[in-house]
Amino acid sequence: MPAALAVMRGELEDAAAHLGKLHDLRFKPMFGGLMAWLDEKPCAWLTAGGMALKLAPADQPALLQLAGASRLIAQPGAAPSRHYIVLPAALSRDTVQLAGWLAKSAAGAPRRSRR
């Protein structure tokens, strides 16, 4: 695993632990990065471009107002994501703030049904 992904994974694990949900956080390699699920709901995509949280439309404007936040562009030439917002690096290193956004991500994501 690239060092940058390992660092972001640790930051997300710290935030989940802050919420008392470390054991509810899962990761899976996907599309050259790591996808994260919290409470069986997709919550984050860790890529070379940074940590992107999946947020409900109502929660996105507040995060996008922060300097350094942007919509995830999954690959060159792709349209910006409607759901995933790349976090400013300073926010991803702030466990308490990241935990707050992670909680919003988990609350806004529909639970995936198991097949």
NUKE-678440 format. One record per atom (N, C-alpha, C): chain; residue in one letter; atom name; x, y, z. Coordinates in pm, 1 decimal. Layout:
NUKE-678440
+------+------+------+----------+----------+----------+
! unit ! code ! site !       c1 !       c2 !       c3 !
+------+------+------+----------+----------+----------+
!    A !    a !   CA !        X !        Y !        Z !
...
+------+------+------+----------+----------+----------+
This chain:
NUKE-678440
+------+------+------+----------+----------+----------+
! unit ! code ! site !       c1 !       c2 !       c3 !
+------+------+------+----------+----------+----------+
!    A !    m !    N !     85.2 !   -117.2 !      0.0 !
!    A !    m !   CA !      0.0 !      0.0 !      0.0 !
!    A !    m !    C !     90.0 !    123.9 !      0.0 !
!    A !    p !    N !     61.1 !    220.4 !    -88.4 !
!    A !    p !   CA !    140.0 !    343.9 !    -88.1 !
!    A !    p !    C !    134.1 !    413.9 !     47.8 !
!    A !    a !    N !    243.5 !    478.3 !     83.4 !
!    A !    a !   CA !    253.1 !    543.8 !    214.5 !
!    A !    a !    C !    142.0 !    645.7 !    235.5 !
!    A !    a !    N !    107.3 !    722.2 !    132.3 !
!    A !    a !   CA !      2.6 !    824.4 !    147.3 !
!    A !    a !    C !   -131.6 !    760.7 !    182.4 !
!    A !    l !    N !   -163.1 !    646.9 !    120.2 !
!    A !    l !   CA !   -288.6 !    578.1 !    152.5 !
!    A !    l !    C !   -286.2 !    525.3 !    295.1 !
!    A !    a !    N !   -171.8 !    475.0 !    338.6 !
!    A !    a !   CA !   -159.4 !    424.3 !    475.5 !
!    A !    a !    C !   -181.7 !    535.9 !    576.9 !
!    A !    v !    N !   -129.0 !    654.5 !    548.5 !
!    A !    v !   CA !   -148.0 !    768.8 !    638.9 !
!    A !    v !    C !   -295.7 !    806.4 !    645.0 !
!    A !    m !    N !   -361.0 !    817.6 !    528.1 !
!    A !    m !   CA !   -503.6 !    853.7 !    526.2 !
!    A !    m !    C !   -588.2 !    747.2 !    595.2 !
!    A !    r !    N !   -552.4 !    621.3 !    576.4 !
!    A !    r !   CA !   -625.3 !    513.7 !    643.5 !
!    A !    r !    C !   -614.5 !    530.6 !    794.9 !
!    A !    g !    N !   -494.7 !    560.8 !    843.4 !
!    A !    g !   CA !   -475.5 !    583.8 !    986.6 !
!    A !    g !    C !   -556.8 !    701.5 !   1037.1 !
!    A !    e !    N !   -563.2 !    808.5 !    958.6 !
!    A !    e !   CA !   -642.4 !    925.9 !    999.1 !
!    A !    e !    C !   -790.3 !    890.3 !   1008.1 !
!    A !    l !    N !   -839.2 !    812.7 !    911.6 !
!    A !    l !   CA !   -979.6 !    772.2 !    913.4 !
!    A !    l !    C !  -1006.8 !    676.2 !   1029.0 !
!    A !    e !    N !   -912.5 !    587.0 !   1057.7 !
!    A !    e !   CA !   -927.5 !    496.6 !   1172.2 !
!    A !    e !    C !   -931.3 !    575.0 !   1302.9 !
!    A !    d !    N !   -847.9 !    677.8 !   1315.7 !
!    A !    d !   CA !   -849.5 !    761.5 !   1436.4 !
!    A !    d !    C !   -985.3 !    829.4 !   1452.9 !
!    A !    a !    N !  -1040.9 !    879.3 !   1342.5 !
!    A !    a !   CA !  -1171.6 !    946.0 !   1348.6 !
!    A !    a !    C !  -1280.7 !    846.9 !   1387.4 !
!    A !    a !    N !  -1276.6 !    726.6 !   1330.3 !
!    A !    a !   CA !  -1375.5 !    624.9 !   1365.3 !
!    A !    a !    C !  -1362.4 !    585.3 !   1512.1 !
!    A !    a !    N !  -1239.5 !    575.4 !   1561.6 !
!    A !    a !   CA !  -1217.7 !    544.0 !   1703.0 !
!    A !    a !    C !  -1274.0 !    654.6 !   1791.1 !
!    A !    h !    N !  -1258.2 !    779.4 !   1748.0 !
!    A !    h !   CA !  -1312.1 !    893.1 !   1823.5 !
!    A !    h !    C !  -1464.7 !    881.3 !   1835.4 !
!    A !    l !    N !  -1528.0 !    825.5 !   1732.6 !
!    A !    l !   CA !  -1673.5 !    805.3 !   1734.1 !
!    A !    l !    C !  -1713.5 !    676.1 !   1806.0 !
!    A !    g !    N !  -1613.3 !    598.4 !   1851.2 !
!    A !    g !   CA !  -1642.3 !    469.8 !   1914.4 !
!    A !    g !    C !  -1682.7 !    364.0 !   1813.2 !
!    A !    k !    N !  -1639.7 !    380.3 !   1686.7 !
!    A !    k !   CA !  -1682.7 !    290.3 !   1580.5 !
!    A !    k !    C !  -1566.0 !    230.0 !   1503.1 !
!    A !    l !    N !  -1449.5 !    219.2 !   1565.0 !
!    A !    l !   CA !  -1334.1 !    164.7 !   1493.7 !
!    A !    l !    C !  -1363.3 !     25.8 !   1438.2 !
!    A !    h !    N !  -1434.8 !    -56.4 !   1513.7 !
!    A !    h !   CA !  -1462.5 !   -193.2 !   1469.5 !
!    A !    h !    C !  -1570.9 !   -198.8 !   1362.5 !
!    A !    d !    N !  -1635.3 !    -85.5 !   1333.2 !
!    A !    d !   CA !  -1737.1 !    -79.4 !   1228.5 !
!    A !    d !    C !  -1682.0 !    -22.8 !   1098.1 !
!    A !    l !    N !  -1551.4 !      5.8 !   1095.0 !
!    A !    l !   CA !  -1486.2 !     62.3 !    977.0 !
!    A !    l !    C !  -1417.5 !    -49.4 !    899.2 !
!    A !    r !    N !  -1444.6 !    -55.9 !    769.7 !
!    A !    r !   CA !  -1385.5 !   -157.4 !    682.4 !
!    A !    r !    C !  -1323.8 !    -89.5 !    560.4 !
!    A !    f !    N !  -1218.4 !   -150.5 !    505.8 !
!    A !    f !   CA !  -1150.3 !    -99.3 !    386.7 !
!    A !    f !    C !  -1140.8 !   -209.5 !    282.6 !
!    A !    k !    N !  -1143.7 !   -168.7 !    156.4 !
!    A !    k !   CA !  -1125.6 !   -263.0 !     46.7 !
!    A !    k !    C !  -1053.2 !   -190.3 !    -66.4 !
!    A !    p !    N !   -945.9 !   -250.7 !   -120.6 !
!    A !    p !   CA !   -878.8 !   -188.7 !   -235.1 !
!    A !    p !    C !   -975.9 !   -176.4 !   -352.7 !
!    A !    m !    N !   -978.9 !    -58.6 !   -413.8 !
!    A !    m !   CA !  -1069.7 !    -36.6 !   -525.5 !
!    A !    m !    C !  -1020.4 !     78.5 !   -611.7 !
!    A !    f !    N !  -1014.2 !     56.5 !   -741.8 !
!    A !    f !   CA !   -980.1 !    160.7 !   -838.8 !
!    A !    f !    C !   -848.8 !    231.3 !   -806.0 !
!    A !    g !    N !   -750.0 !    157.7 !   -759.4 !
!    A !    g !   CA !   -619.9 !    215.1 !   -729.4 !
!    A !    g !    C !   -611.4 !    287.5 !   -596.6 !
!    A !    g !    N !   -716.1 !    282.0 !   -517.8 !
!    A !    g !   CA !   -717.2 !    344.9 !   -386.0 !
!    A !    g !    C !   -779.6 !    250.6 !   -285.0 !
!    A !    l !    N !   -836.8 !    306.8 !   -180.9 !
!    A !    l !   CA !   -907.6 !    228.3 !    -79.9 !
!    A !    l !    C !  -1046.7 !    286.2 !    -61.8 !
!    A !    m !    N !  -1146.8 !    201.4 !    -65.7 !
!    A !    m !   CA !  -1282.4 !    242.5 !    -30.9 !
!    A !    m !    C !  -1303.0 !    207.0 !    115.7 !
!    A !    a !    N !  -1374.6 !    293.1 !    186.4 !
!    A !    a !   CA !  -1402.0 !    270.2 !    328.5 !
!    A !    a !    C !  -1552.3 !    265.2 !    351.0 !
!    A !    w !    N !  -1592.6 !    175.6 !    438.9 !
!    A !    w !   CA !  -1731.6 !    162.7 !    479.3 !
!    A !    w !    C !  -1738.7 !    177.6 !    630.7 !
!    A !    l !    N !  -1838.4 !    248.9 !    677.6 !
!    A !    l !   CA !  -1864.6 !    262.1 !    820.8 !
!    A !    l !    C !  -2008.0 !    218.2 !    843.3 !
!    A !    d !    N !  -2028.7 !    126.2 !    934.8 !
!    A !    d !   CA !  -2162.0 !     69.1 !    957.7 !
!    A !    d !    C !  -2219.7 !     12.9 !    828.4 !
!    A !    e !    N !  -2134.5 !    -50.0 !    748.0 !
!    A !    e !   CA !  -2172.7 !   -112.0 !    621.3 !
!    A !    e !    C !  -2222.4 !    -12.2 !    517.2 !
!    A !    k !    N !  -2189.0 !    115.7 !    533.9 !
!    A !    k !   CA !  -2227.1 !    219.9 !    438.4 !
!    A !    k !    C !  -2099.7 !    279.5 !    379.1 !
!    A !    p !    N !  -2095.6 !    299.6 !    246.9 !
!    A !    p !   CA !  -1976.8 !    362.7 !    189.1 !
!    A !    p !    C !  -1961.2 !    503.2 !    245.4 !
!    A !    c !    N !  -1840.9 !    536.4 !    290.4 !
!    A !    c !   CA !  -1821.9 !    667.0 !    353.7 !
!    A !    c !    C !  -1703.7 !    744.4 !    298.5 !
!    A !    a !    N !  -1602.7 !    676.4 !    244.4 !
!    A !    a !   CA !  -1483.4 !    748.6 !    199.9 !
!    A !    a !    C !  -1411.4 !    672.5 !     90.0 !
!    A !    w !    N !  -1341.0 !    749.6 !      9.3 !
!    A !    w !   CA !  -1254.9 !    693.6 !    -94.0 !
!    A !    w !    C !  -1119.1 !    758.3 !    -75.3 !
!    A !    l !    N !  -1017.4 !    678.0 !    -48.7 !
!    A !    l !   CA !   -881.2 !    726.2 !    -29.2 !
!    A !    l !    C !   -805.8 !    705.5 !   -159.7 !
!    A !    t !    N !   -757.5 !    814.6 !   -218.0 !
!    A !    t !   CA !   -689.5 !    809.5 !   -347.0 !
!    A !    t !    C !   -559.2 !    887.5 !   -338.6 !
!    A !    a !    N !   -481.1 !    879.2 !   -444.8 !
!    A !    a !   CA !   -358.0 !    957.9 !   -451.3 !
!    A !    a !    C !   -389.3 !   1107.2 !   -442.7 !
!    A !    g !    N !   -510.0 !   1146.4 !   -481.0 !
!    A !    g !   CA !   -551.6 !   1286.8 !   -475.0 !
!    A !    g !    C !   -598.4 !   1332.3 !   -338.5 !
!    A !    g !    N !   -611.1 !   1240.6 !   -243.6 !
!    A !    g !   CA !   -652.9 !   1277.0 !   -108.9 !
!    A !    g !    C !   -767.3 !   1191.1 !    -58.8 !
!    A !    m !    N !   -817.0 !   1228.1 !     58.8 !
!    A !    m !   CA !   -928.6 !   1158.6 !    121.0 !
!    A !    m !    C !  -1057.6 !   1228.8 !     80.2 !
!    A !    a !    N !  -1150.3 !   1152.9 !     22.6 !
!    A !    a !   CA !  -1278.7 !   1208.2 !    -18.7 !
!    A !    a !    C !  -1389.1 !   1140.8 !     61.6 !
!    A !    l !    N !  -1474.8 !   1220.6 !    122.9 !
!    A !    l !   CA !  -1588.4 !   1166.7 !    197.6 !
!    A !    l !    C !  -1713.2 !   1170.0 !    111.8 !
!    A !    k !    N !  -1795.4 !   1068.1 !    125.5 !
!    A !    k !   CA !  -1924.6 !   1064.7 !     58.4 !
!    A !    k !    C !  -2023.7 !   1137.0 !    148.6 !
!    A !    l !    N !  -2083.7 !   1242.8 !     95.1 !
!    A !    l !   CA !  -2174.4 !   1324.3 !    175.6 !
!    A !    l !    C !  -2308.4 !   1342.4 !    106.2 !
!    A !    a !    N !  -2412.7 !   1355.4 !    186.3 !
!    A !    a !   CA !  -2544.9 !   1388.8 !    134.5 !
!    A !    a !    C !  -2539.2 !   1528.9 !     73.9 !
!    A !    p !    N !  -2621.6 !   1555.9 !    -26.6 !
!    A !    p !   CA !  -2620.3 !   1688.1 !    -90.2 !
!    A !    p !    C !  -2634.7 !   1803.9 !      8.8 !
!    A !    a !    N !  -2711.7 !   1787.2 !    113.5 !
!    A !    a !   CA !  -2732.2 !   1895.5 !    210.7 !
!    A !    a !    C !  -2606.2 !   1927.2 !    289.8 !
!    A !    d !    N !  -2515.4 !   1830.9 !    304.2 !
!    A !    d !   CA !  -2392.6 !   1851.9 !    381.9 !
!    A !    d !    C !  -2275.9 !   1902.1 !    297.6 !
!    A !    q !    N !  -2286.1 !   1891.8 !    166.8 !
!    A !    q !   CA !  -2174.0 !   1925.3 !     79.6 !
!    A !    q !    C !  -2135.3 !   2073.3 !     78.4 !
!    A !    p !    N !  -2229.3 !   2168.4 !     72.1 !
!    A !    p !   CA !  -2188.7 !   2309.5 !     62.0 !
!    A !    p !    C !  -2098.9 !   2356.4 !    176.1 !
!    A !    a !    N !  -2125.5 !   2313.4 !    297.6 !
!    A !    a !   CA !  -2043.7 !   2357.6 !    411.8 !
!    A !    a !    C !  -1900.1 !   2309.1 !    397.1 !
!    A !    l !    N !  -1881.8 !   2187.6 !    351.0 !
!    A !    l !   CA !  -1746.3 !   2135.3 !    333.1 !
!    A !    l !    C !  -1677.6 !   2201.8 !    214.1 !
!    A !    l !    N !  -1751.0 !   2223.7 !    106.7 !
!    A !    l !   CA !  -1692.3 !   2285.0 !    -12.7 !
!    A !    l !    C !  -1650.2 !   2429.8 !     10.0 !
!    A !    q !    N !  -1701.4 !   2494.1 !    115.3 !
!    A !    q !   CA !  -1660.9 !   2631.9 !    147.1 !
!    A !    q !    C !  -1521.6 !   2637.4 !    208.9 !
!    A !    l !    N !  -1471.3 !   2525.6 !    258.7 !
!    A !    l !   CA !  -1339.2 !   2523.6 !    321.1 !
!    A !    l !    C !  -1230.1 !   2529.4 !    214.5 !
!    A !    a !    N !  -1128.1 !   2609.1 !    240.8 !
!    A !    a !   CA !  -1016.2 !   2619.4 !    146.8 !
!    A !    a !    C !   -951.6 !   2482.4 !    128.1 !
!    A !    g !    N !   -933.3 !   2442.7 !      4.6 !
!    A !    g !   CA !   -869.9 !   2315.1 !    -25.5 !
!    A !    g !    C !   -967.0 !   2201.4 !    -50.4 !
!    A !    a !    N !  -1095.2 !   2220.2 !    -21.2 !
!    A !    a !   CA !  -1195.1 !   2116.5 !    -47.3 !
!    A !    a !    C !  -1238.7 !   2125.6 !   -193.3 !
!    A !    s !    N !  -1267.1 !   2010.2 !   -252.1 !
!    A !    s !   CA !  -1312.3 !   2008.6 !   -391.4 !
!    A !    s !    C !  -1386.0 !   1878.3 !   -419.0 !
!    A !    r !    N !  -1460.0 !   1877.8 !   -526.0 !
!    A !    r !   CA !  -1526.8 !   1754.4 !   -567.4 !
!    A !    r !    C !  -1422.7 !   1658.4 !   -623.9 !
!    A !    l !    N !  -1436.8 !   1532.6 !   -590.9 !
!    A !    l !   CA !  -1344.8 !   1430.8 !   -640.1 !
!    A !    l !    C !  -1360.1 !   1415.2 !   -791.1 !
!    A !    i !    N !  -1248.4 !   1411.9 !   -860.4 !
!    A !    i !   CA !  -1244.8 !   1374.3 !  -1001.6 !
!    A !    i !    C !  -1168.9 !   1242.5 !  -1004.3 !
!    A !    a !    N !  -1242.7 !   1134.7 !  -1027.8 !
!    A !    a !   CA !  -1188.4 !    999.8 !  -1011.5 !
!    A !    a !    C !  -1076.4 !    967.5 !  -1109.5 !
!    A !    q !    N !  -1083.8 !   1021.7 !  -1228.2 !
!    A !    q !   CA !   -978.9 !    997.9 !  -1327.4 !
!    A !    q !    C !   -974.9 !   1115.8 !  -1423.0 !
!    A !    p !    N !   -862.3 !   1138.5 !  -1486.7 !
!    A !    p !   CA !   -851.3 !   1252.1 !  -1578.5 !
!    A !    p !    C !   -961.3 !   1249.2 !  -1684.7 !
!    A !    g !    N !  -1025.2 !   1362.2 !  -1703.2 !
!    A !    g !   CA !  -1131.8 !   1373.2 !  -1801.7 !
!    A !    g !    C !  -1269.3 !   1336.3 !  -1749.4 !
!    A !    a !    N !  -1276.9 !   1281.2 !  -1629.1 !
!    A !    a !   CA !  -1406.0 !   1242.9 !  -1571.4 !
!    A !    a !    C !  -1476.0 !   1365.3 !  -1513.7 !
!    A !    a !    N !  -1605.9 !   1357.1 !  -1505.4 !
!    A !    a !   CA !  -1683.9 !   1464.4 !  -1443.6 !
!    A !    a !    C !  -1660.5 !   1463.4 !  -1292.9 !
!    A !    p !    N !  -1671.1 !   1578.7 !  -1228.1 !
!    A !    p !   CA !  -1658.9 !   1582.5 !  -1081.6 !
!    A !    p !    C !  -1768.6 !   1497.5 !  -1016.4 !
!    A !    s !    N !  -1734.5 !   1433.9 !   -908.1 !
!    A !    s !   CA !  -1828.8 !   1349.2 !   -835.7 !
!    A !    s !    C !  -1943.2 !   1431.2 !   -777.9 !
!    A !    r !    N !  -2061.3 !   1373.2 !   -780.3 !
!    A !    r !   CA !  -2176.9 !   1437.3 !   -716.8 !
!    A !    r !    C !  -2183.2 !   1405.4 !   -568.1 !
!    A !    h !    N !  -2106.0 !   1305.7 !   -524.4 !
!    A !    h !   CA !  -2117.3 !   1257.9 !   -386.8 !
!    A !    h !    C !  -1990.6 !   1272.6 !   -303.7 !
!    A !    y !    N !  -1873.5 !   1258.3 !   -365.6 !
!    A !    y !   CA !  -1748.0 !   1254.5 !   -291.1 !
!    A !    y !    C !  -1677.0 !   1389.2 !   -294.6 !
!    A !    i !    N !  -1641.1 !   1439.6 !   -175.8 !
!    A !    i !   CA !  -1572.7 !   1567.6 !   -159.6 !
!    A !    i !    C !  -1433.8 !   1540.7 !   -102.1 !
!    A !    v !    N !  -1329.6 !   1589.0 !   -172.1 !
!    A !    v !   CA !  -1192.1 !   1574.3 !   -124.2 !
!    A !    v !    C !  -1169.8 !   1673.4 !    -10.8 !
!    A !    l !    N !  -1119.1 !   1623.7 !     99.9 !
!    A !    l !   CA !  -1097.7 !   1706.8 !    218.4 !
!    A !    l !    C !   -968.3 !   1785.8 !    208.8 !
!    A !    p !    N !   -966.8 !   1904.8 !    267.7 !
!    A !    p !   CA !   -838.4 !   1974.1 !    282.9 !
!    A !    p !    C !   -748.3 !   1889.2 !    373.1 !
!    A !    a !    N !   -618.9 !   1887.9 !    345.4 !
!    A !    a !   CA !   -525.8 !   1805.1 !    422.7 !
!    A !    a !    C !   -531.6 !   1836.9 !    571.7 !
!    A !    a !    N !   -545.8 !   1964.8 !    606.0 !
!    A !    a !   CA !   -549.6 !   2002.9 !    747.7 !
!    A !    a !    C !   -670.1 !   1941.5 !    818.4 !
!    A !    l !    N !   -782.2 !   1930.4 !    750.4 !
!    A !    l !   CA !   -901.4 !   1872.4 !    812.2 !
!    A !    l !    C !   -882.1 !   1722.6 !    834.5 !
!    A !    s !    N !   -820.6 !   1655.0 !    740.0 !
!    A !    s !   CA !   -802.8 !   1510.4 !    757.0 !
!    A !    s !    C !   -706.4 !   1478.2 !    871.1 !
!    A !    r !    N !   -620.7 !   1572.6 !    906.0 !
!    A !    r !   CA !   -527.2 !   1551.3 !   1018.4 !
!    A !    r !    C !   -587.8 !   1591.5 !   1153.0 !
!    A !    d !    N !   -704.2 !   1655.3 !   1152.5 !
!    A !    d !   CA !   -771.9 !   1698.2 !   1275.3 !
!    A !    d !    C !   -876.1 !   1592.1 !   1311.4 !
!    A !    t !    N !   -840.5 !   1504.6 !   1403.7 !
!    A !    t !   CA !   -925.1 !   1389.5 !   1435.6 !
!    A !    t !    C !  -1066.7 !   1428.8 !   1475.0 !
!    A !    v !    N !  -1082.7 !   1530.7 !   1556.9 !
!    A !    v !   CA !  -1215.9 !   1569.3 !   1604.8 !
!    A !    v !    C !  -1301.4 !   1621.3 !   1489.7 !
!    A !    q !    N !  -1245.5 !   1710.9 !   1407.7 !
!    A !    q !   CA !  -1322.4 !   1762.6 !   1294.0 !
!    A !    q !    C !  -1353.2 !   1652.0 !   1193.3 !
!    A !    l !    N !  -1253.4 !   1568.2 !   1165.0 !
!    A !    l !   CA !  -1275.3 !   1458.8 !   1070.5 !
!    A !    l !    C !  -1383.2 !   1364.3 !   1122.4 !
!    A !    a !    N !  -1383.9 !   1337.9 !   1251.4 !
!    A !    a !   CA !  -1486.2 !   1250.6 !   1310.1 !
!    A !    a !    C !  -1625.6 !   1309.2 !   1289.1 !
!    A !    g !    N !  -1638.7 !   1439.9 !   1302.3 !
!    A !    g !   CA !  -1768.1 !   1503.9 !   1279.1 !
!    A !    g !    C !  -1816.1 !   1484.6 !   1136.1 !
!    A !    w !    N !  -1725.8 !   1502.6 !   1041.5 !
!    A !    w !   CA !  -1761.7 !   1484.2 !    900.6 !
!    A !    w !    C !  -1785.8 !   1336.8 !    869.2 !
!    A !    l !    N !  -1710.7 !   1248.0 !    931.1 !
!    A !    l !   CA !  -1731.2 !   1105.2 !    910.3 !
!    A !    l !    C !  -1869.2 !   1063.5 !    961.0 !
!    A !    a !    N !  -1910.9 !   1118.4 !   1072.8 !
!    A !    a !   CA !  -2044.6 !   1089.2 !   1125.8 !
!    A !    a !    C !  -2152.1 !   1136.3 !   1027.9 !
!    A !    k !    N !  -2131.9 !   1254.7 !    967.8 !
!    A !    k !   CA !  -2228.3 !   1304.2 !    868.3 !
!    A !    k !    C !  -2230.6 !   1213.3 !    746.5 !
!    A !    s !    N !  -2114.1 !   1166.9 !    706.1 !
!    A !    s !   CA !  -2106.7 !   1076.7 !    591.6 !
!    A !    s !    C !  -2185.4 !    949.0 !    618.9 !
!    A !    a !    N !  -2163.0 !    889.8 !    733.6 !
!    A !    a !   CA !  -2231.9 !    765.0 !    768.2 !
!    A !    a !    C !  -2382.0 !    786.2 !    782.2 !
!    A !    a !    N !  -2422.1 !    900.2 !    835.5 !
!    A !    a !   CA !  -2564.6 !    927.9 !    854.7 !
!    A !    a !    C !  -2635.4 !    950.7 !    721.6 !
!    A !    g !    N !  -2563.9 !   1005.2 !    624.6 !
!    A !    g !   CA !  -2627.0 !   1039.8 !    497.8 !
!    A !    g !    C !  -2625.3 !    930.7 !    393.8 !
!    A !    a !    N !  -2548.0 !    826.7 !    415.8 !
!    A !    a !   CA !  -2534.6 !    721.0 !    315.0 !
!    A !    a !    C !  -2636.8 !    610.8 !    339.0 !
!    A !    p !    N !  -2704.3 !    567.1 !    232.8 !
!    A !    p !   CA !  -2797.1 !    454.9 !    250.1 !
!    A !    p !    C !  -2720.0 !    326.1 !    274.1 !
!    A !    r !    N !  -2777.2 !    238.8 !    352.2 !
!    A !    r !   CA !  -2714.4 !    109.2 !    380.4 !
!    A !    r !    C !  -2727.5 !     21.0 !    256.6 !
!    A !    r !    N !  -2616.2 !    -43.3 !    220.9 !
!    A !    r !   CA !  -2618.2 !   -135.0 !    106.7 !
!    A !    r !    C !  -2674.8 !   -268.7 !    151.1 !
!    A !    s !    N !  -2760.6 !   -324.8 !     68.0 !
!    A !    s !   CA !  -2813.6 !   -456.7 !    101.5 !
!    A !    s !    C !  -2710.6 !   -562.3 !     64.7 !
!    A !    r !    N !  -2701.1 !   -663.2 !    146.9 !
!    A !    r !   CA !  -2607.5 !   -773.1 !    120.0 !
!    A !    r !    C !  -2674.5 !   -872.2 !     27.2 !
!    A !    r !    N !  -2595.0 !   -925.0 !    -61.8 !
!    A !    r !   CA !  -2649.5 !  -1024.4 !   -156.9 !
!    A !    r !    C !  -2615.5 !  -1162.6 !   -111.2 !
+------+------+------+----------+----------+----------+
